[in-house]
């Protein structure tokens, strides 16, 4: 019996009440130890999940974008404690939503500027556009107006428009998931003079041979995309439209830092192995080992950690764009201290472990993604194979 049979059996069991199909690959020291593909990329046409299946990464885009920005950090192009407005001048004068003792909400000038480290570690006070906060509501209003006025627009146009929205809190004081890594992407574009997609292609995807990763459909990518599904209350799988798929179209111009990339399991495994092996894989070096250590160090204080922690992230802190394991007992985790990675909204997941030069990539396309059920089980099964 192979030591990876338990992973294979787990993936097969997932299909009963979870995704239509899924893929997983495990590597160590630059060598692929396991690949498993189960179920269907499209149920209706009986198209199977294979190594060539392409998945929407959603927020697993963030790990790639933050790593790309840290390549510029290593070149001395910016410092983490510099004000963001030095590079994105529209953020020179930020305002904050505040609440008076009587419960009234008002707007006041921020006491301190947003620093670059705040956009990496989600402490800038900028959520995603939503109805869950005053800042989120205001962002939604701005984005709606921008779409009505301009139709298609690029990331820098959106960043400039959203800079007028007051922050949810004083920069650096709390943790709030959201738009920070889109600002990291804007930083990359300003410093490099390239679009985000071009920078990632030139600096990461081409050097690593990640030919199935990007923002825009090309070649046969669209035909290899896994379909998105929901499970109905009766347990039946129902195909739904892929979120953000309009941004994959060849004529789209928006490239987000927080979501928007697609990839295959094997492509993302190559990236994860680079990160787990001190920035080098297949003879290609992209990042320094000590920079990756900085990325996977917890950057949150006690108050911020209380905002971040939930049952899915128990035992983890948050670094420069990634979760990072701080307490194995609290996390009930058989991975290593400093194991890091992130998750995508449709069910993609990566674990990167430099102490073992080990990485795991798992992908499915399901809404809701059932991340806690699937990912923590994959973690347990994959790390038991070491």
C-alpha positions in Angstrom: 0.0 0.0 0.0 1.4 3.4 -1.0 1.8 6.0 1.7 -0.3 8.3 -0.5 -3.2 5.9 -0.8 -4.9 7.6 2.1 -4.8 10.9 0.1 -6.3 9.2 -2.9 -9.0 7.6 -0.9 -9.8 10.9 0.8 -10.2 12.7 -2.5 -12.5 10.1 -3.8 -14.7 10.4 -0.6 -14.9 14.1 -1.1 -17.0 13.6 -4.2 -19.9 12.1 -2.4 -21.1 15.3 -0.7 -18.6 17.9 -2.0 -17.2 19.0 -5.4 -17.9 17.4 -8.8 -14.2 16.8 -9.0 -10.9 17.7 -7.4 -7.1 17.5 -7.9 -4.2 17.4 -5.5 -0.4 17.2 -5.9 2.3 17.0 -3.3 6.0 17.7 -3.7 9.2 17.8 -1.7 12.7 18.9 -2.6 11.6 19.8 -6.0 10.2 16.3 -6.8 6.6 15.5 -7.3 5.6 12.8 -4.9 1.9 12.5 -5.6 -0.7 13.5 -8.1 -4.4 12.6 -7.8 -7.3 13.6 -10.0 -10.9 12.5 -9.3 -14.4 13.2 -10.6 -15.5 15.6 -13.2 -14.5 19.0 -14.5 -17.9 19.1 -16.0 -20.7 16.7 -14.9 -23.0 17.4 -17.8 -20.5 16.4 -20.5 -18.7 13.8 -18.3 -15.4 15.6 -18.8 -13.0 14.2 -16.2 -10.6 16.2 -14.0 -7.1 15.7 -15.3 -3.7 17.2 -14.8 -4.6 19.7 -17.6 -7.8 21.0 -15.8 -7.6 24.7 -15.2 -9.1 26.3 -12.0 -10.1 29.8 -10.9 -7.7 30.7 -8.1 -9.6 33.6 -6.7 -7.7 34.6 -3.5 -4.8 32.2 -4.1 -3.8 34.9 -6.5 -2.8 36.9 -3.4 0.2 34.6 -2.6 1.6 35.0 -6.1 1.1 38.8 -6.1 2.7 39.3 -2.7 5.7 37.1 -3.6 6.1 39.2 -6.8 6.0 42.4 -4.8 8.6 41.0 -2.4 10.9 40.5 -5.4 10.9 44.3 -5.8 11.4 44.7 -2.0 14.6 42.6 -2.4 15.8 44.9 -5.1 15.5 47.9 -2.8 12.5 49.4 -4.7 10.5 50.0 -1.5 10.5 49.4 2.2 7.7 48.0 4.3 7.6 50.9 6.7 7.3 53.6 4.0 4.0 55.4 3.5 1.9 54.1 0.7 1.4 57.6 -0.7 5.1 57.7 -1.7 4.1 55.4 -4.5 0.3 55.8 -4.7 0.0 59.6 -4.1 -3.8 59.4 -4.0 -3.5 58.0 -0.5 -1.6 60.9 0.9 -4.6 62.2 2.8 -6.8 59.4 4.1 -9.9 59.7 6.1 -11.5 57.2 8.6 -15.1 56.3 9.5 -15.4 56.8 13.3 -18.2 56.2 15.7 -19.2 58.8 18.4 -20.2 57.7 21.9 -23.9 58.2 20.9 -23.4 55.7 18.0 -23.4 58.4 15.3 -20.9 57.7 12.4 -18.7 60.5 11.2 -15.6 61.0 9.1 -12.3 62.3 10.4 -8.8 62.6 9.0 -6.6 59.6 9.7 -4.0 60.3 12.4 -1.3 58.2 10.6 -0.7 57.3 6.9 -1.2 53.8 5.5 2.2 52.1 5.4 3.1 49.5 2.8 3.2 46.8 5.4 -0.5 47.5 6.2 -1.6 46.6 2.6 0.4 43.4 2.8 -1.0 42.3 6.2 -4.6 43.5 5.7 -4.4 46.2 8.4 -5.0 49.2 6.2 -8.8 49.3 7.0 -9.9 48.7 3.4 -12.3 45.7 3.1 -13.9 44.5 -0.1 -16.9 46.3 -1.5 -19.9 44.9 0.4 -22.8 45.9 2.6 -21.1 44.8 5.8 -19.5 48.1 6.8 -19.6 51.8 6.0 -16.4 51.6 4.1 -17.6 48.5 2.1 -20.8 50.3 1.2 -19.0 53.4 0.0 -16.6 51.2 -2.0 -19.5 49.4 -3.7 -21.0 52.8 -4.6 -17.8 54.0 -6.2 -17.2 50.8 -8.2 -20.8 50.8 -9.4 -20.4 54.4 -10.6 -17.1 53.6 -12.2 -18.6 50.7 -14.2 -21.5 52.9 -15.3 -19.2 55.7 -16.4 -16.3 53.8 -18.0 -17.4 50.2 -18.6 -14.1 48.4 -18.6 -11.3 49.9 -16.7 -7.9 48.9 -15.3 -6.7 48.4 -11.7 -5.0 51.7 -11.3 -8.2 53.5 -12.3 -10.1 51.6 -9.6 -7.4 52.3 -7.0 -7.5 56.0 -7.7 -11.3 56.1 -7.4 -11.4 54.1 -4.2 -8.8 56.3 -2.5 -11.6 58.7 -1.8 -13.4 56.2 0.4 -12.8 56.6 4.2 -11.1 53.7 5.9 -12.8 51.4 8.3 -10.3 52.1 11.1 -7.0 53.9 11.8 -4.3 52.2 9.7 -2.4 49.5 11.5 -4.7 49.1 14.4 -7.0 46.2 13.4 -7.1 43.3 10.8 -9.7 43.3 8.1 -9.7 41.1 5.0 -10.1 42.9 1.8 -8.6 45.1 -0.8 -5.0 45.4 0.5 -3.4 43.1 -2.1 -5.0 45.0 -5.0 -3.0 47.9 -3.6 0.1 45.7 -3.5 -0.6 45.0 -7.2 -0.9 48.7 -7.8 2.5 49.1 -6.1 4.0 46.6 -8.5 2.6 48.4 -11.5 3.9 51.8 -10.4 7.4 50.5 -9.6 7.9 48.2 -12.5 6.2 50.3 -15.2 4.4 47.1 -16.4 0.9 45.8 -16.0 0.5 43.3 -13.2 -0.1 40.5 -15.7 3.0 41.3 -17.7 5.1 41.6 -14.6 4.0 38.2 -13.3 4.5 36.6 -16.7 8.0 38.0 -17.1 9.2 37.5 -13.5 7.4 34.3 -12.3 5.3 32.4 -14.9 7.8 32.3 -17.8 10.9 31.6 -15.6 9.0 28.7 -13.8 7.4 27.4 -17.0 3.9 28.1 -15.6 2.3 28.0 -19.1 -1.2 27.4 -17.8 -1.4 30.3 -15.4 -2.6 33.8 -16.2 -5.4 36.3 -16.3 -6.6 36.1 -19.9 -7.8 33.0 -21.8 -5.4 32.0 -24.5 -5.0 28.8 -26.6 -7.3 26.1 -25.2 -7.4 27.4 -21.6 -11.1 28.2 -21.7 -12.1 24.7 -22.8 -10.0 23.2 -20.0 -11.6 25.3 -17.2 -13.4 23.3 -14.5 -17.1 24.2 -14.2 -18.4 25.9 -11.1 -21.0 24.0 -9.0 -23.2 24.5 -6.0 -24.9 21.7 -4.0 -28.6 22.2 -3.6 -30.4 21.5 -0.4 -31.3 18.1 -1.9 -27.6 17.3 -2.4 -27.7 17.7 -6.2 -24.9 19.5 -8.0 -26.0 22.5 -9.9 -23.7 24.3 -12.4 -23.4 28.0 -11.9 -21.6 30.8 -13.8 -18.0 31.2 -12.9 -17.4 34.2 -10.8 -15.3 36.9 -12.4 -15.0 34.9 -15.7 -15.6 38.1 -17.6 -12.1 39.2 -16.6 -10.6 36.2 -18.3 -11.9 37.2 -21.7 -9.2 38.4 -24.2 -10.7 41.9 -24.4 -10.8 42.4 -20.6 -8.3 44.9 -19.1 -8.7 44.5 -15.3 -6.1 42.5 -13.5 -6.7 42.2 -9.8 -4.1 41.6 -7.1 -6.5 39.9 -4.7 -8.2 37.5 -7.3 -8.3 36.9 -11.0 -5.6 34.3 -11.9 -6.4 30.8 -13.2 -3.9 27.9 -13.0 -3.5 24.1 -12.9 -2.6 22.0 -9.9 0.8 21.3 -11.4 1.6 24.9 -12.3 0.8 26.1 -8.8 2.8 23.2 -7.3 5.8 24.5 -9.2 5.3 28.0 -7.6 4.8 26.4 -4.2 7.9 24.4 -4.5 9.9 27.5 -5.3 8.6 29.1 -2.2 9.2 26.0 0.0 12.7 25.5 -1.3 14.1 28.9 -0.4 13.0 30.7 -3.6 14.6 28.2 -6.0 13.2 25.4 -8.1 14.5 23.6 -11.2 17.6 25.8 -11.0 15.6 29.0 -11.2 15.9 31.4 -8.2 13.2 34.1 -7.8 13.3 35.0 -4.1 15.7 34.9 -1.2 15.2 32.4 1.6 15.2 35.1 4.3 12.6 37.1 2.4 10.3 34.1 2.4 11.0 33.8 6.1 9.9 37.4 6.5 6.7 36.7 4.5 5.8 33.8 6.7 6.4 35.5 10.0 3.3 36.6 11.9 2.9 40.4 11.5 -0.2 40.8 13.7 -0.3 42.1 17.3 -2.7 40.6 19.9 -5.7 42.8 18.9 -5.2 42.1 15.2 -4.9 38.4 15.8 -8.3 38.4 17.5 -9.8 39.9 14.3 -8.0 37.2 12.2 -8.6 34.0 14.2 -11.6 31.8 13.5 -12.0 28.0 13.5 -10.5 27.6 10.1 -7.5 29.6 11.0 -7.1 28.5 14.6 -3.4 28.3 15.4 -2.4 30.6 12.6 -1.2 34.1 12.4 -1.0 36.3 9.3 2.2 37.4 7.6 2.8 39.3 4.4 -0.2 38.0 2.5 -0.3 34.5 3.9 -1.5 32.6 6.9 1.3 31.2 9.0 1.2 28.4 11.6 2.1 29.6 15.1 0.7 27.0 17.4 0.4 23.4 16.2 -1.7 22.3 19.3 -4.2 25.1 18.9 -4.5 24.4 15.2 -4.7 20.7 15.6 -2.2 20.6 12.8 0.4 17.9 11.9 2.2 20.5 9.7 5.1 22.6 10.8 5.5 25.9 12.7 5.8 28.4 9.9 3.9 26.4 7.3 2.1 29.0 5.3 -0.3 29.5 2.3 -3.8 30.7 1.5 -7.2 29.6 0.1 -9.4 30.5 -2.9 -13.1 31.2 -2.7 -14.0 28.3 -5.0 -12.0 25.8 -3.0 -8.3 26.0 -4.0 -5.7 25.6 -1.2 -2.0 25.7 -0.9 0.3 24.7 2.0 4.0 25.6 1.8 6.5 24.2 4.4 10.1 25.4 4.1 11.2 23.4 7.1 10.4 20.2 5.1 10.8 21.7 1.6 7.3 20.3 1.2 4.2 21.7 -0.4 0.7 20.6 -1.1 -1.8 22.0 -3.7 -5.5 21.1 -3.7 -8.1 22.4 -6.1 -11.9 22.2 -6.6 -14.6 24.6 -7.8 -17.5 24.7 -5.4 -19.6 27.4 -3.9 -19.7 27.5 -0.9 -16.2 26.0 -0.9 -16.5 23.9 2.3 -12.9 24.9 3.0 -12.8 23.9 6.6 -14.1 20.4 5.9 -11.9 19.7 2.8 -8.6 21.6 3.4 -8.0 20.6 7.0 -8.5 17.0 6.1 -6.1 17.3 3.1 -3.6 18.9 5.5 -3.8 15.9 7.9 -3.6 13.3 5.1 -0.7 15.0 3.2 1.5 15.7 6.2 1.0 12.1 7.4 2.9 11.0 4.3 6.2 12.6 5.4 
